[in-house]
Amino acid sequence: MQIDATVSARINMMRIVLITGIIFVHVPYDPATSLYAGTFGGLDWLRVFLADSLFRIGVPCLSAISGYLLFHRGIEAFDYRRTLRTKASTILLPFLLWNTAFLALVYIAQSRGIGFGYLPDVVNATPRELMNLGLAVESWPIDIPLYFLRDLLLCLVLSPLIALAVLRYPRIALALMLAYAVLPLPNGIFLKKSILFGFSFGVAMALHRIDIRRMDRFALPMTLAVLAMALGLSAALYAYGPDFPAWLDMLRGLAAIAGIFGAWAFSALLIRTRAGKALARLGGLSFWIFCGHYPLLVLFWMIWNRLGIAHYPLFYAASPVLALAILVSTHAATRRFAPALHAILTGRRTGQRKPPAAGRHPHPEMEPAGSIAQRR
């Protein structure tokens, strides 16, 4: 199945919108400023809506994109060895560089008495703890959002088995993976269970040649339905949080997965606008934002507390904007003045390519697959 220019643009646009939204999931806070403390009234509800409801769709949706792109040419064109070699440079290497660089910076800061209480104790960590913080073998990496890349790599390793399962037994395989993602079952080898379902769902869409544009005529009602679902979920979360009952936690997981459809429907509306077209051309910036936003937010939080400013709403409003400004400018500067370093850190996500020759489809992976806090 070929991917035309519009679908490719929508995929790139969805990535940067979802990843920008993920920033709000990771804005730091302490017990006194918890979004469930009720200290700031309506702002707290808005924080729950953005961080614990609406933008939780980012991880399963980004996973579905990755699975779809991996198999969009069909299982006959899938080369497992080549895929692993390619993803070693486009996902594994950037993961190691971003995460270990942050780990080293934390070690240097903590060895000088800076940063304790904000991040795991790196200076006094055991070898096993350091291995997990650096490589995420058993638990979360120190740059927490990068767990997505870690779990995505697991999906890629398992991709032949996933493809075989969803090709031969699509309903059973997806039902079992949905149950695994939503029910209170052990995570097993995955840190975030919804990544496996999202990836497998994308693989199924590609292998069964589902025309993902067929939903576009229902784009507006689907978008509104998912938005209403997110609003209702946030009201329940705010009422029960932060310790959710099992049924509400399952509902939250189910809503995040259902958000895949809402995000795709919304992309059909947004791509028609000038802003949507501009976002679709931003290329590797989304991956740069994804990898770099968490260390910046933690740094801002440390500085904020050092300054002793008590007005948390100002921090909540300013920190995502400042993080985006720094990430956009550093991405542009690195791309211009250190293109080799930029290529390595973004996994060769270099941005918009030249228009394809007449009669040819553009390459669907202007950003290769894998471009999805104290709160995970």
N, C-alpha and C positions, 0 to 999 in steps of 0.2 A: 504494500500500500504506500503510494507516494504521499508526501505531505506538501501541500501547496504553500504559497508565500503567506497567505492570510493565516493559516493554521500555525505556521512557524512563528509568525509575528505575535500571535496570541499566546503561544507558549512562552516566548521570551518576555512578553509583557506581564503574564501571570507570575512568572518567577520574581520579578523585581517588586511587584505589588505585594505578593505574599511575604517575601523576605523583609521588606520594609515593615510590614505589619508585625513580623516576628520580633522586631525590636521592642515593641510594647509588651511582649510576653516577658522580656528579660530586664525591664527597668527595675533596679534594686530598691529594696525597702527594708525596714527593720520592724520588730514587733509593734512598735508604737505607731508606725505609718502603714501597717498592713492594710491591704485593700478590703479586708473583712473586719477591720476594727471599727468601722463606722465613724471614724473621726472627721472625715471630710464630706460626709453626706453624699450628694449626687455625684461628686467626683469619684468616690469609691465605687459606686455602681458602674460608672463609665469604665473604670479600670478593670472591673470584673468582666464587663462586656467585651472589651478589647483583648484582654490578656488571657482570660480563662474560657472564653466562648468563641468570639468571632475569628480571631487569628489562630486558634488551635487547629483550624482546617489546613494551615500551611504545610505541616509535615506530611499528612497523608496525600495531599494534593501534589506536592513536589515529588513524592514517591511514585505516584501514578504517572506523572509526566516521564520520569526516568524509565519506568517499565515499558511504557508505550513507545518511547523513542528507541529503546534497545531492540524491540522486535517489530518495528513498523514495516520493515522490508520482508517480514515473514521468517519462519523458522528455518527455511532452506538457506537463507542468506546469513544466518547467525553463525559466527565463528567464535567459539568459546575461548580458544587460546588467544586470538587477536583481541577479543574483548578484555580479557584479564590484563594483557600487556598495555592496552590503551588506558584502561581505568587505573592502572598503577601510576601513570603519570598525570592523569586528569583528576583523580580523586585521592588516591593514597598519598602521593607525594605532597600535594597541598595540605592535606590533613596533618601530616607529620610536621611540615614546616611551620604552619600557623600554630599548632598546638604546642610543639616543643619550644618554639620561640617565646610563647607566653609563659610556659613553665619555667624557662630560664630567667625571664624577667621577674617572675614572682619570687624565684629563689634569691636573686640578687637583692630585691627589695626587702624580703623577709630576713635575709642575713644581715641587713642594716636596721632591723627592727621596725620595718614599715610593712603594713598590709596584713598583719595578723588579725584574725576575726572576720576579715572580708572574704578570704579565700582559704582553701585547705592548707594545713601546715606542711609546706614543702621541705623546709629545712630539717625538720625532725621526722620526716616520713620514712617508713621502712622501704626496702627495695621493691617489695610487692606493691606498696601504695604508689611509689614513684612510677612503676611500670603501668599501673592503671591510669594515673593522671596523665602520663605521656602517651600511652598507646590505647587506652580504653579497652583493655582486654576483658576485664570483668565488670567494670563500672564506668562512671562518667569521666570523660576527659576534663582537664582543668579549664579548657575553653568549652564550656558545657554545650553550646549549640552544635558543636562538631560531632556530637553523638550521631547526628543524622548521617554524616558521611561514613561513620563507622558501621552503622546498621545497613546503609546502602551497599557498602562493600560486601557485607554478608549476603545480601540479596543477589548481588552479581555473582558471587561464588556459587550460590544455589540456583542460579537462573536456569540451567538446563532442566533441573528437576521441577522448578516452578512452571516453566513453559510446558513441559510434558503433562503436568497435572491439570493446568487450566485448559490445555488443548483437548485432552481426552475426557476429562470429567469437570467441566467448568463450573457447573452449579454446586457440585459436592465440594470441590476444592475451595471455591470462594466462600461457601457457607462455613466450612471448617475454619478458614482463616479469619472470617469475620467474627466467629465465636471466640477464637483465640485472642483477637484484638480487643473485644468488648467485655467479655466475661472476666471475672476476677481470678484468672489463671496465672501460674508462674510465667515470668517472661522468658525463661530459658536463655538462649544465647543472644536474644535481642534486648536492647535497652528500651526501645519504644516499639510496642507490638504493632501499632497501626502502620508502621513503615512496611512490614511484610505484606499486609493486606493491600495497602495502596499500590505498592510495586506490582503485586500479582494481578490486581485489577487492571492496571495499565497494560500488562502483558496480555491479559485476556482480551482487552479491547483491540489490541494490535493483531493478535493471531487469529481472532475470529472476524477480522476485517469489519469491525463496527464503524460505521460512518459517524464520527463524533460530532459532526456538524448538524445532524438530524434534530438535535435538541434546540437549535438556534431559534426556531420559530416560537419556542416557549421560553426564551431567554428572560424576559421581564418577569413573568409570574414565578419562574423558578428562582430567580434572584431574590424576589420579594419573599418567597416562601422560606428560603434559607436564612434570610435576614430576620424574619419573624421567629424562626426556630432559635436563632442565636439570642434574640431579645428575651424569649421565654426562658431559655436555659440560664441566661445570666441572672434573671430574677430568682430562679430556684437556687442557683449557686450562692447568690448573695444572702439568701434567707438561711441556708444551711451551713455555709462555709465557715471556716476553712476545712473542717473535718466532715467530708461528704459521706452520706450513707452509701452503701454499695450500689443501690439502684440508681442514684444520681450520678455516681462515678461512671457507671455503665452507660447511662444516657449521654453523658458528656463525650465519651468515646465514640458512641454511635453518631452523635451530632457532628463531630469532627470529620468522620468518614463521609457522612451525607454531604458535608460541605464541598466535597470534590465536584459534585454536580452544580452547586451554586457558584463556585469559582469559575467553572468553565462557562456557565451561562452568563455570568457577569462580564467575562472577557469578550463575549460576542457583542455586548453593548459598548464596552469601553473602547474596543479597537476601532470603532467608527468615529471616535472623537480625535481631535488634534493631540490632546494629551496622551491618549492611548497609543497613537502612532509614534509619538516621541519616546514613550517608555519602552516600546518594542525595539527601539534602536540602541538601547543603552548597553547591550552586550554583557561583557564580563563584569560590569559594575555590580550586578546582583550577587555574584559569588564573593566579591570583595567585601560587600556589606555584610553578607552572611558570616564570613570568617572573622571579620574585624570588629563587629559591633559590641560583642560582649566584653572584651577587655577594656574598651573605651568606657562603657557604662560603669564598670567596676571602678575605674580610675576616677570618673566624675563623682561617684558616690563617696570615695575616700576623700577627695578634695572638698566636697560639700560638707561632710561631717567635720573635717578639719577647720573649715571656715565657721562652723557653728551656726549656720543659718537654719532657722526653725521652720520656715515656710515650705513644707514638702511639695505642695502643688506646683510651686515654681520649678522645683527640680524635675518633677514629672513632666512638665510641659517643655522644659528647655533641654533636658538631656537627650531625647531622641533627635531633636532638631540639630543640636550641636554635633552629635555623633554622625548624623547623615552628612552634615557640611564637611566635617573632617574626612570622612571616608570618600566622599565624592571628589574632594580636592586631592587627596593622597593617591587615589586611583588614577586620576588624570595626570598627575605629576609623574607617577611611576611608569605609566604607559608611555609618556612622552620621553622621559629622560633615562629610564632604565627598562627598555622593552623586554630584554631577556629575563630580568627578574620578574616583571609583570606577567610574562608568559608562564613562568614556573609557578608563581603564587596563585594564579587563576586557572591553572590546569589548561593552558592554551585557549582560554575563553577570551578571544581577542575582539569580540564585538561583531558589528554588522559586516557582512561580506559584500563583495560587489554584486550587482544584480546578475542573475543567471542569464545565460544565453537563451535566445528565443527557443521555445519548445522544450526547455529543460526546467526541472523543478529545482528550487533552491535547496541547499543542504539543510536538513531539518535541525541540525545541532550546531547552530551558531554559537550556542553554549552547550557543550556535551552534557550528557545526563548526570545529574547530581549537583546541578547547581543549586530546603529546607531545606541559665539564670540560677540564680539560686533556685529559680522556678523552672522546672524542666517540662 
